[in-house]
Amino acid sequence: MPDRERVLSFLHELERADQEVEAVLAELDGLAREIDSARSTVSRLADFQERLPSERERLAADLGRAKAEVAAAEDALRAAESAVASASEDSRADAQRFEVRARDRLSVGERRAAEAETGVAALEQEAEEAQRAALELEEKARRLAATLRGRPRFADDAGRDPRPGLEGIAEWSETARAALFVARGQLTAEREAVIRQANELGALTLGEPLTSLGTARVTQRVEEKFGER
C-alpha cells in the first residue's frame, strides 16, 4: 500500500476512533445529568419528608382551633337568636345587633375552618405525590444502574441496584457519579491521545507543526495535500 494510502487509512481510523469516543462521552454526560437530576429530587423529597410531621401537626392544630372557633360561634349565635326571641321591645334592637355580630363571627370561623381543611387536604395530596415520586425515582435509579452495569471502566457498585428508599438512592447516586467521573476522565485521556496521534502524523505528512487540530480537520488537511479534495 502506498504511503499516501497508509497515512489516509490510519487518519480515517483515528477519526472514527475519535468520533466513537466523543459519542460515548456525550452518552456519559447525559447519564451524569440524569443522575444529578435524581440527586436533586432525592434532596427535595427528603426535605419534604423531614418537615412533613411538623407540618401535619401545625395544620391539624390550626384546623382544631378553627373548629373550636366555629363551635363557640354557633353557641353564641344560638344564644343571640334566643335573646332576640325573648327580648322586650326596648331591648330588641340591642339583641338584634348582638345576633348580627354572632352571625358574622360564625361566618369568619367557618371560612377559617374551610381554609384549614383545604391546607390539610393539600398537604396530604402533596404527601401522596411525594410518595409516588419516590417510587418513580427508585425505578429510575434502577434503570440507570442497569445502564451502567457491566460497562467497561465502571466499578461494580455503580451498576448495583440501589437500596429501597431515598437514602439508598442517595448512596447509589454518589457511587455512580464518582464512577462516571472516573470513566469520563479515562475516555478524555484516550481521546486526547487519538487527537495527538492524528496531529503528529499530520505534522509529519504536511511538514509543518500542528497543534490540537481535531482529527477531522487533520484528515482534511492531509487529503487536500494529496489532492483527495
C-alpha positions in Angstrom: 0.0 0.0 0.0 1.5 3.4 -0.9 2.4 5.7 1.9 -0.4 8.1 1.0 -3.0 5.3 1.3 -1.5 4.1 4.6 -1.4 7.6 6.0 -5.0 8.3 5.0 -6.2 4.9 6.2 -4.7 5.5 9.6 -6.0 9.0 9.8 -9.5 7.7 9.0 -9.2 5.1 11.7 -8.2 7.8 14.2 -11.1 9.9 13.1 -13.5 7.1 13.6 -12.0 6.3 17.0 -12.3 10.0 17.9 -16.0 10.0 16.9 -16.7 6.8 18.8 -15.1 8.2 22.0 -16.9 11.5 21.5 -20.3 9.7 21.3 -19.6 7.7 24.4 -18.6 10.9 26.2 -21.8 12.5 25.2 -23.7 9.5 26.5 -21.9 9.7 29.8 -22.7 13.4 30.1 -26.3 12.5 29.5 -26.2 9.9 32.2 -24.5 12.3 34.6 -27.3 14.8 34.0 -29.9 12.2 34.8 -28.0 11.1 38.0 -27.7 14.8 39.0 -31.4 15.2 38.5 -32.1 12.2 40.6 -29.9 13.5 43.4 -31.7 16.8 43.3 -35.0 15.1 43.5 -33.8 13.0 46.5 -32.8 16.2 48.3 -36.2 17.8 47.6 -38.2 14.7 48.7 -36.0 14.1 51.8 -36.5 17.7 52.8 -40.3 17.3 52.4 -40.4 14.1 54.4 -38.4 15.7 57.2 -40.8 18.6 57.6 -44.0 16.6 56.9 -44.7 15.5 60.6 -44.3 19.1 61.9 -46.4 20.4 59.0 -49.1 17.9 59.7 -49.1 18.8 63.4 -49.2 22.5 62.7 -52.1 22.2 60.2 -54.0 19.9 62.5 -53.7 22.4 65.3 -54.9 25.2 63.0 -57.9 23.1 62.0 -58.6 22.2 65.6 -58.6 25.8 66.6 -60.8 26.8 63.7 -63.3 24.1 64.5 -63.4 25.2 68.2 -64.0 28.8 67.0 -66.9 27.6 64.8 -68.4 25.6 67.7 -68.1 28.7 70.0 -69.6 30.9 67.4 -72.5 28.5 66.9 -73.2 28.6 70.6 -73.0 32.4 70.6 -75.4 32.6 67.6 -77.9 30.3 69.3 -77.8 32.4 72.4 -78.2 35.6 70.3 -81.2 34.1 68.5 -82.7 33.1 71.8 -82.1 36.6 73.1 -83.8 38.2 70.1 -86.8 35.9 70.5 -87.3 36.8 74.2 -86.2 40.4 74.0 -88.6 43.1 75.0 -89.5 45.9 72.6 -86.9 48.2 74.3 -84.0 45.7 74.2 -84.8 44.1 70.8 -82.5 46.4 68.8 -79.5 45.6 71.0 -80.3 41.9 70.8 -80.5 42.0 67.1 -77.2 43.8 66.8 -75.7 41.0 69.0 -77.2 38.4 66.7 -75.6 40.1 63.6 -72.2 40.1 65.3 -72.6 36.5 66.3 -73.6 35.6 62.8 -70.6 37.4 61.4 -68.3 35.7 63.8 -69.7 32.3 62.7 -69.1 33.2 59.1 -65.5 34.2 59.8 -64.9 31.0 61.8 -66.4 28.8 59.1 -64.2 30.4 56.4 -61.1 29.9 58.6 -62.1 26.2 59.2 -62.6 25.7 55.4 -59.2 27.2 54.7 -57.6 25.0 57.4 -59.3 21.9 55.9 -58.0 22.9 52.5 -54.5 23.2 53.9 -54.7 19.8 55.4 -56.0 18.2 52.2 -53.3 20.0 50.1 -50.6 18.7 52.4 -51.9 15.1 52.2 -52.1 15.4 48.5 -48.5 16.6 48.4 -47.5 13.7 50.6 -49.1 11.2 48.2 -47.4 12.9 45.2 -44.1 12.8 47.1 -44.6 9.1 47.8 -45.3 8.4 44.1 -42.3 10.5 43.1 -40.1 8.5 45.5 -41.2 5.2 43.9 -40.7 6.5 40.4 -37.3 7.7 41.4 -36.4 4.3 42.7 -37.4 2.8 39.3 -35.4 5.5 37.5 -32.3 4.7 39.7 -32.6 1.0 38.9 -32.8 1.7 35.2 -29.7 3.9 35.4 -27.9 1.3 37.4 -28.8 -1.3 34.8 -27.4 1.0 32.1 -24.1 1.2 34.0 -24.0 -2.5 34.9 -21.1 -4.4 33.3 -19.8 -1.4 31.3 -16.1 -1.1 31.0 -14.3 1.4 33.2 -17.1 1.3 35.7 -16.9 -0.1 39.2 -19.3 -2.9 40.0 -21.0 -0.7 42.7 -22.2 1.7 40.1 -24.3 -1.0 38.4 -25.8 -2.4 41.5 -29.5 -1.7 42.3 -29.8 1.0 44.9 -31.3 0.1 48.3 -35.0 1.0 48.6 -35.8 4.4 49.9 -34.3 7.8 49.4 -31.1 7.1 51.4 -30.4 4.1 49.2 -30.8 6.2 46.1 -28.6 8.9 47.5 -25.9 6.5 48.3 -26.0 4.8 44.9 -26.0 8.2 43.1 -22.8 9.2 44.9 -21.1 6.0 43.8 -22.5 6.2 40.2 -21.5 9.9 39.9 -17.9 9.1 41.0 -17.7 6.2 38.6 -18.9 8.5 35.7 -16.2 11.0 36.7 -13.5 8.4 36.5 -14.8 6.8 33.3 -15.1 10.2 31.7 -11.5 11.1 32.7 -10.2 7.9 31.1 -12.1 8.4 27.9 -11.0 12.0 27.7 -7.4 10.9 28.0 -7.9 8.3 25.3 -9.4 10.9 23.0 -6.6 13.3 23.6 -4.2 10.5 22.7 -6.0 9.9 19.5 -6.0 13.6 18.6 -2.3 13.8 19.5 -1.5 10.9 17.2 -3.5 12.5 14.3 -1.7 15.8 14.8 1.7 14.1 14.9 1.0 12.1 11.8 -0.4 15.2 10.1 2.6 17.3 11.0 4.9 14.6 9.7 3.0 14.3 6.5 2.5 18.1 5.9 5.9 19.0 7.0 4.6 21.7 9.4 3.7 21.8 13.1 0.1 21.1 14.1 -1.3 21.8 17.5 -4.6 20.5 18.8 -6.4 20.2 15.5 -9.3 17.9 15.5 -8.9 14.5 13.8 -11.4 15.5 11.0 -9.5 18.7 10.4 -6.1 16.9 10.2 -7.5 14.4 7.8 -9.0 17.2 5.7 -5.6 19.0 5.5 -3.8 15.8 4.5 -6.4 14.9 1.9 -6.0 18.4 0.5 -2.3 17.9 0.3 -2.7 14.6 -1.5 -5.3 16.1 -3.8 -8.1 14.0 -2.4 -10.3 17.0 -2.1 
